[in-house]
Amino acid sequence: MILQPVILKVPADIRATKGRPKVQALSQLARQATQQSARLTIGRDLKGFPKDSDGVPVPVKGIHWSLSHKSSLVAGIVAKVPVGIDVEIHRPVKAGMHTRIAGDDEWALALQEGDGGVPPEPLFYRLWTAKEAVLKAVGQGLVGLSRCRVDALPADLHMRLSYDGTPWEVLQRWY
């Protein structure tokens, strides 16, 4: 199965909305992206996007789904195996977040000598979105962050992680 993630720009009228109505509109648009992914990936629509009591997506007739939304982008993906997706908007990151998202050994996999030891923000977002996608695929929230580890960065847009020892392959894109 070839994965077909769908990423949509949020229209200006939704971006201008505030509060709960904005969250609801973003969620609806992310579900539309997920439905588009279903059509591309499995050739049919999904009947709803159920969640369990903890808010974790429940597969629909063996089809797993995941979505993500930010104020200007939404994304959705479906697959016949557990899957996760995350989108983030590049913005400055507080220094303490670097140590929270990854350990020294994980940063060492990606950082080159001579950069002063300050992780570049694009790398922070690579690690963050990869871990978030894996946590979504395994049905965990951020509480599982310490159990998700970066094992290798074999290419610019490819990363290998593990969650409790189970390997995960993550493909990434910049938009």
N, C-alpha and C positions, 0 to 999 in steps of 0.2 A: 504494500500500500504506500503510495506517495502522499505525504502530508501536504495539505493545502491550507496553510494559515491565511486568514483574511484580516488585513489591517485597513481601517477606514479613518479618514479625517473627520473630525467632529464639525458639523456645520456651525456657522457663526451664531445662529439663533440659539443653539444649545449651549455654545460656549458662553453666551451672554447671560444665560439663566443662572440663578443662584440657589443654594441650599438643597433641600430634599428634591424639589422638582428637577434640578440639574442631575443629581445622582440617579434618579429614576430614568431620565432621558438617556444618560450615558449607558446605563444598564440595558435599556431597550435596544440602543444602537449596537452595543456589544453582542447582544443576542442575535441581531440581524447579521453581524459579521460571522458569528458561529453558524448560523443557518446557511449562509453562503458557503462556508467551509464544508458543511455537510453535503451540499449539492455538488461541489467540486470533488470531494473526496469519496463519497459513497453513492452519489447520484440520486439522493433523495433528501427530503426535509426530515428533521427530527421532530417528534411530537412532544414539545415542551422541553424544558431544561430543569428537571427536578433536582432538589438538594436534600441532603439528610438534615437531621435536627441540629447539626453543627455548622450547616451552611456549605458542606462539601458537595460538589456536583456528583450526582448519581448517574451511572451509565444508562442509556436508553437503548434497550434491546441489544446490549453488547457493544454499543458505541459510546466511547468516552468523550467528554467534551471539557473545554476550558475556555475561559474568557478573561479579558483584562480591559480596564478602562482608565484613562486619564482625561484631563480637561480638553485636550485637543486630539487625542487618538484613542481608538478602541480596537480590540483584536479578538478573534475567536478561532478555535481549531477543534477538529474532531478526529478520532482515530479508533481503530479496533483494539488498541492497547491503551493503558493509562498514558495521559498526555497532559502537558501544562504549557501555558503561554503567559508571557508578561510583557508589557510595554512600559517604558519610562520616558519621561521628558528630561533631557539633559539640563541640569542646573547645578549651581555650586552645592557641594556636599560638606557638611560639618566634619571637622577632622576626626572626631570620635567615632563617626560612622565607619571609617575604614577598618578599625580594629573590631568593630561589632560584626561586620559582614564576613570577614575572613581572617584567618590566623596568619602569623608570619610565614609559615611554610607555604601557604597558598599564595600569598603575595610574591614570595620568592620565585614561584613558578613563572610569574609573568613580568616581573620587574627586571630591568636591565641595570647593570652597575652604572654608577655615575648620575643617577637621577635624583640624588639627594635624599633618597628614602621616602619621598612624598609620592604616594600612589596617584597617578593621573586620573582625573575624573572619568574619562571614557572607560578605563579599566575597572574602576569601581562599578560602573553601570553594567559592564560585561559580567562581572561576578554576581552582582545583585540580581539581575534579570535571570541569569542561568539558575541560580539557587532558588529563586522564587518559582520558576517554571517547574523545577523538580519537586519542590514542596507542594505545589498544586497537583502534580501528577500522582504523588503518594497520598494525597488527601490530608496533608498537614498544613498548618499555618506557620507563622514565624516561630512558634514554640519549637519547631523541629529544626531551626536554623543551625544549631550547633552540631547536629547529626548529619548535615549535608556538607560534603567536602569537595573541593576542586582537586582532581587528581592529575589532570594534564590539560594543556592548551596547545594541541598539536597544530592548529592553524588559526588564522585571524578570526574566523567566524565559526569555529568548532571548539567545543570544550567537553572534557570528560569529567563527570562528577560521580560521587557515590553517596547514597543515603543508607545509613546503617549497613554499609558493606555491599549494597546492591548497586551495580554500575548503571549510569545513565549517560546517554549521548545527548548533547545539546547543540543545536544549530542556531546561529544568531544572525540578525540582519540589522543594519543601520538605516534609518530613514531620515 
